[in-house]
Amino acid sequence: MGKIIIDKEILMKRTRIVAGNWKMNKDFEAGLALASEIIPMIESEVQHDLLTILFPPFIHIHALASLSAGKKQFAIGAQDCSAFESGAYTGEVAAAMIKSAGADYVLIGHSERRQLHSETNAFCYEKLKRAFEAGLKPIYCVGELKEQRIAGAFEDVIIDQLSGALQKLTTREMERLVLAYEPVWAIGTGLTASPEQAQEVHAFIRQWLATQFGPDISNRTSILYGGSVNAVNAKELFGMPDIDGGLVGGASLKSRDFTEIAKANH
Ligand code: PGA
């Protein structure tokens, strides 16, 4: 009998993801129109294995989930969820409600939430718990400010954001988590981290995962890069060994640009 050779590369293959964070853009009609362009364009032009996740404002989730129903290479997510389960929290949307509207993912800890809504790592941990309880898969975002990078402090900032929100998660929860590294100085500024700068931080995050949760979690967690990703710079960024895809803001609002970014991720 021949020896069975297990190809570790295949076993450890991480999900490649391109996620579009629409932020607070597009009214209902315009959002439907954009998704109606993006979905068939990616379907016909992207031949490789890729998960495309659209993160529209809450009001679009149900309609977009219907548009993408039955298409395994697409998923819909929310840009945030409440840290509470249900009750008297005016204006909040619970993770379970998001799931019931047809979403499978949720962004947690985006720098705009941290900066504009004073969200702390401990608060992000509560949101992560609600997301897991509801059956959502979170994309947890980390990233340093410009001053912190200039001061050479990015490692401390990233460790703080990772350990402050993830340390108490179980292995089973970690298996459902996606991470995104988004240097705040690169978001919406047109300044992108160079592929080498991004790779350095992604490798650092993967090392942290290995130390905290072991090599298996570290090897299979998809880590996305975000911050002025566009159709021109995507290929080089996605070519780095620890960059598994992108969390795209501005360029996700244009179907052609977003499709080109999707095509670049293989
Ligand atoms: P950007 O946004 O691509 O417009 O820089 C990225 C993000 O904030 O997720």
Residues whose N, C-alpha, C, O or C-beta is under 5 A from the ligand:
A	BS01	PGA	N21 A186 I187 G188 T189 G226 G227 S228 V229 L247 V248 G249 G250
